[in-house]
């Protein structure tokens, strides 16, 4: 270790406190300054196995006939929101809001403007690609896999 300390000035050695203790102590001090160290951890949304298939030509899914159209579908933990990006790309999101996921009211809805998604319980807003636009949520909506074959859209986790 002495060979490693050759180029380091003597002020890094304090009595019986070696360089290793000094580095460990400084890392410990820096982690205590982390802004998230005292905050509560947001609960995770449970993972459930499911497969949902919908025929996008059915009348109940009329909103999926135009780009940025969105509709509700069963599945997931608290239901799904399916958004059509274009004729070949669909997104499926969990309706369970990622902020305080265990709250009974934490259920995302399609805003009446149809321009974004919102959880009326906490006020979080998400764009039509599931990204946070306005907090308090800090995580995007959980996204599920989608596969389009003809008129059949299959959603899985």
ChimeraX attribute file (.defattr): number of C-alpha atoms within 10 A of each C-alpha:
attribute: neighborCount
match mode: 1-to-1
recipient: residues
	/A:1	6
	/A:2	7
	/A:3	7
	/A:4	7
	/A:5	12
	/A:6	9
	/A:7	8
	/A:8	11
	/A:9	8
	/A:10	9
	/A:11	6
	/A:12	13
	/A:13	15
	/A:14	10
	/A:15	6
	/A:16	7
	/A:17	10
	/A:18	11
	/A:19	14
	/A:20	10
	/A:21	12
	/A:22	14
	/A:23	12
	/A:24	11
	/A:25	12
	/A:26	12
	/A:27	11
	/A:28	11
	/A:29	11
	/A:30	10
	/A:31	12
	/A:32	12
	/A:33	10
	/A:34	10
	/A:35	8
	/A:36	10
	/A:37	10
	/A:38	9
	/A:39	8
	/A:40	7
	/A:41	10
	/A:42	14
	/A:43	12
	/A:44	12
	/A:45	18
	/A:46	10
	/A:47	9
	/A:48	10
	/A:49	9
	/A:50	12
	/A:51	13
	/A:52	15
	/A:53	16
	/A:54	16
	/A:55	15
	/A:56	17
	/A:57	13
	/A:58	10
	/A:59	10
	/A:60	13
	/A:61	17
	/A:62	13
	/A:63	18
	/A:64	22
	/A:65	15
	/A:66	13
	/A:67	15
	/A:68	19
	/A:69	20
	/A:70	27
	/A:71	18
	/A:72	18
	/A:73	21
	/A:74	16
	/A:75	20
	/A:76	25
	/A:77	16
	/A:78	17
	/A:79	17
	/A:80	26
	/A:81	24
	/A:82	28
	/A:83	24
	/A:84	21
	/A:85	17
	/A:86	14
	/A:87	11
	/A:88	11
	/A:89	12
	/A:90	23
	/A:91	22
	/A:92	28
	/A:93	25
	/A:94	24
	/A:95	28
	/A:96	26
	/A:97	31
	/A:98	24
	/A:99	25
	/A:100	19
	/A:101	17
	/A:102	15
	/A:103	13
	/A:104	10
	/A:105	14
	/A:106	22
	/A:107	21
	/A:108	27
	/A:109	21
	/A:110	22
	/A:111	15
	/A:112	9
	/A:113	7
	/A:114	14
	/A:115	14
	/A:116	20
	/A:117	26
	/A:118	24
	/A:119	22
	/A:120	15
	/A:121	15
	/A:122	18
	/A:123	14
	/A:124	21
	/A:125	26
	/A:126	25
	/A:127	16
	/A:128	22
	/A:129	19
	/A:130	21
	/A:131	17
	/A:132	20
	/A:133	16
	/A:134	13
	/A:135	13
	/A:136	14
	/A:137	22
	/A:138	14
	/A:139	15
	/A:140	18
	/A:141	25
	/A:142	18
	/A:143	19
	/A:144	15
	/A:145	13
	/A:146	18
	/A:147	15
	/A:148	17
	/A:149	9
	/A:150	9
	/A:151	11
	/A:152	13
	/A:153	16
	/A:154	17
	/A:155	25
	/A:156	17
	/A:157	16
